[in-house]
Every structure is written in structure tokens, then in C-alpha cells.
């Protein structure tokens, strides 16, 4: 690693998918100011992320996922003008994410910090990231409602906030994210109804709302989601009958509705008879 100190023109470094262990030397990136791409993912590295990473002026890709890194992320990393991809998932990182006053990632389009030990509020600074396509915040301890400003992210296609300590209902304005393909909000303690407006998100292929406290009926409008292949509403408090309109979803192959308060007969099954894509229909314990 000491050899990197003399590689002043180094732009890309990838050590992904080895069995590297130990800590990342704190001085490692002090003299590699031309680095644009760092990928140390899928190793067994431990200890903190070096502060020198936040001082790399042209860094675009930072991929440290699936290690054993710990401690807080250097605050300067949240304020990098050229960074496009921040992938820190599956580590033991801790602490809060800075507020919008010190959170400035204007070019980031991939932001993944899931499976860590972050706490506090969902960072408001994400609302200014106009190129965001992918957000994964799952399995942390953020305490907040699902932010309504998410609806302002016009390029967002993937949203994963599962297994956080969120509160409140699903904001109806999320239906403005018409380009979203995955919406993952399971295990979030969410309450209230499923907004009928979700049925306007025509690109949605995966909808995960399981293990919350959602009430009311399953919106018939979900039958308009023609690209849907995976729908999971299990382990809520949903009531009423299963809408026959779900049979309009030609590509639906997995439907999970178990552990709710659904009632009525099985007439809705006839609506699936014209399509051969369904692999799993799980509706037990209703």
C-alpha cells in the first residue's frame, strides 16, 4: 500500500473481491489526487474510512461495500462536487448523516448506505441531488417519515428504505415518481392507507410494503401497473376483498398478501386465468 504514495497520476484503483483484511492506511490517499475511481468492495477490511478520501478533488466513484468498516464516515465525503456513486452498504458504519448545510453531492446518482448502523434523520441534502436514480437506506436507524421531497427527484428509479424506524404514512406525492421501478418500504412501521395514486407509477415492477401497519383496502388502481412482476403487501392490517383488477397485470409472477385481514370469496382468482406468469400466490392467514 505504501507504493501508492508515489503514484501521483493514478486515476483508477480496484481491489474488489479479494480477501483483504486489516485497516485501510489513513495516509493512503494523501498524494493520489488524480483518483477518479476507488473500488475496495467485497473484502474483509475493517477500521475507519481514511479522511483523505474526502480530499480527492476529482473522485467520481467510491465503492467500499461488503467489508467490516466501522466508525463515522468523514464529513468531507458528503461534500464532494464530482462524486457520482457512493456505495457503502454492508459495513458497520455509524453516526448521523450531515444536515443539508454540509451535505452537497450535486452529481451523485447512486447513493447506497444500507446495512449499516447510521442513525438520526434521513438526510435532507438528498433533495438537492437532481440526478439521483438509486437510493438505498435500508436496515439503519433513521427516525423520520417518508420524506415528501422524494417526489422532487425526477430521475429516481430505485428507492429502498426498508427496515428503518420510520413513522407516519406513505406520502401520496410519491406517485409523482412516474419513472420509479422499485419501491421498497417494508419493515418501516408505516401506518395509514396505501395511496391510490401508486397506481399511476406505470414503470413500477417491484412494490414492497410488507411488515408495516397499513390499513384499509388494497387499491384497485394497482391493477394499472402493467410492468409489475413482484407485489408484496403481507403482514399489514389490510381489509376488504382482493381486487380482481390485479389480474390485469400480465407480468405479475409473485403476489404476497398473507397475514392481513382480507375477506370475501376466491372469485378474484378467475381474473388470473388468462395469464400464465403467476408463480407464487400467497394469501394465507386472512
N, C-alpha and C positions, 0 to 999 in steps of 0.2 A: 504493500500500500504506500510505502514511503516514496516509491518511484513516481507516483502521481504528482508529487511536488514539483517535478521538473518538466511535466507535460503541459506547458503553458498554452498550447494550441489545441488541446483535447476538446472535442465537441460532443462526442457520444461515448458513454460507458455503460455496458450491460453485463452484469454478473448474475443474471436471473437464473433460477432453477438449479443451483448447486446446493451444497450442504455447508455453506459458510456459516461459521459461528463466531461468537465474540462480539465486541462492540465495533462500531464504525469509528475510526480515529477522529477525534474532534478537529484536527488540523487538516483533514483530508482534502477539503475543497477550498482551502485558503488561497491557492495560487492557480486554480483551474478556472479562470474567469470566462473562458470561452465555452464552457459546457452548456449544451442545449438539451441533452437527454441523459437522464440517470435512471437506470433500472436495476435495483438490487432485490427485486421481488422473489418470493418463494425460496427463502433461505432460513437460517436459524439465528439471524443477527439479533442482538439484544442491546440494551442500554438506550441512551437518548439519540435523537437525530442531531447531527452537528449543526451548530448555529451558522457555520459557514455556508450552508445550503441557501439560506435566506439572503446571502450577499452575492449570489451568482446573477449578474445583470441580464443575461440573455437566456436563462433556463426556461424551457418550454414544457418538458415532461419530467415529472418527479414520481417514480413508481417504486414504492417500498412495501407493497402489500405482502401479507403472509410471512411475517417474521415474528420476532418476540420483542420488538422495540417498545420502550416504556418512557415514562416521564412526559412532560408537556412538549408540544410542538413549538419550536421557536416562533415567536410572534411575527418575525420578519417574513416567514414563509407565506403568511396570509396577506402579504402586501408586495407581491411580485408582478410587475407590469407585463411580463411576457409569458407567464405561466399559462399553459393550456390544459394540462392534465395533472391533477393531484390525486394520486391513488395511494391511500394509507391504510386500507382495510385490513382486517385480521392481524391486529397487533395488540399491545396493552397500553396504548397511549391514553393520557389522562388530561384533566383540566378543561376549562371552558374554551369556547371559540371566541375570538375577539369580537367586539361590537362593530357596528358599521363604521365607526370613526377610524378604526385601524384595520379594517378588512377591505382590501382593494385588489381584486383579481379580475381586471377588465376583460381578459381574453379567455378565461377558463371556460371550457365546455364540458369537462368531465370532472366531477367532484365526488370522491368516494372516501368516506371515513368510517364505514360500517364496521361492526365487530371490534370496537374499542371500548374505552371507559370514559368517553367525553361526557360532560355534564353541563347544566345550565340551559341557556336559551338557544333555540335554533338560530343560527347567525343571520341577522337581518341583512348583512352585507351581500348575501347571495342574491338579493332582489335587484342589485345593480349589475349582475353578471349577465349581460344581454345575449351572450352566445351559449348559455347553458343548455345542454341536451340531456345530461345524465347526472342525477343526484342520488346518492345512496348514503343514508344516515342511520341505517338500521342497527339495532342492538347497542344503543348507547343510553344515556340517562337524561336526554333533553326533556325539559319540562316546559311545554308550550302547547298551544292549539296548533292545528294545521294552518300555517300562515296563509292569509288571503293573497299576499303579494306573489305567491307562486303562480297565480293566474296571469301575471305580467310577463312570465318567461316564455316568449313566443316560440322559441326553438326547442323547448323541453320535450323529449320523447320518452324518458325513463325517470320515474320517481319512486324511490324506495325509502320509506321512513319507518319500516316495521320495527316492532319491539322497542319502542321508546315510551316514555312516560308522558304521552300527550294527553290533553284534556279537551273537552268540547266536542263539537260536531264537525262533520265534513263540510267545508265551505262550498256553497253552491257555485261559487265563481270558478272552482276548479274545472268546471265544464267548458271554460274558455280555452283550455289547453287541448285544442282540437287535433294537434299532432302527436299527443301522448300515446305511446304504445304499451307501456306498463305502468300501472298504478298499484303500489304495494303499501298498504296501511294496516296490516294485520298486527295484532298484539299491541294496540296503542291506546286502549281504554276509551275509545271514541263512543259518543252517545248520539242520540237523535236518529232521524230518518236517513235513508240513502237518498241523496238528491236525485230527482227525476232527470235533471239536466245531464247526468252522466251518460244518458242515452244518446247525447249529441256528439260524443267523442268517438267519431266513426273509425279512427285508426287504432283504437284500443284493442289489443289482442290478449292481454292478461290483466285481470282485475282481482286483487286480493284484499278482502275486507274482513277476513276471518278473525275470531277471538277478540271481539270488541263487545260493546253493549248496545249495538244498533237495534232500533225498534221499528215498528211499522211494517208495511208490506214491501215485497220485492217490486220495484217499479217495472211496469210493463214496458217502459221505454228502453230497458236493457235489451229488448229484442231487436232494436235497431242497430246494435253493434255487430255489424256483418263480418268484421275481422276477428271477433272474439274466438279464442280457442280454449281459454282457461278461465273459469269463473268460480271463485271460492268465497262463499258467504257463510260458512259454517261457524258454529259456536257464537251466535248472537242471540237476540231475543226477537227475531223477525216473526211476524204472524201473517195470517191470511193464507191464501192458496198460492200454489206455484203458477205464475203466469204462463199461459200457453204460448205467449209471444216468444219465449226463449227458444221454441222450436224453429223460429225464423233464422236462427244463427247457424248457417250452413256449416261453418268450420268448427263449431263447438265440439271439443272432444273430451273435456273434463269438467264436470259440474258437481260442486260440493255444496250441499245445503243442510247437512246434518246438524244436530244439536241446536235446533231452533224451536219455535212454537207454531210451525206451519200446520195447516189442517186442510180438510177437504178430501176429495177423491183423487184418483190417479188418471183422470181424463187427459191431463196435460201430456201424458206420455204419447198419445196419438199424434201430437204435433211433431214429435221427433221421428216418426215412422218413415218419412220421405228422405231422410238423410242418414248416411252410413258412417259418419265421422265419430259419433259418440263412443268413447272407450270406457269412461267411468261416470256413473250416476250414483252419487252418494247422498241419501236423504234419510238416513236412519235417525232414530231418537227425535221424532217430531210427534 
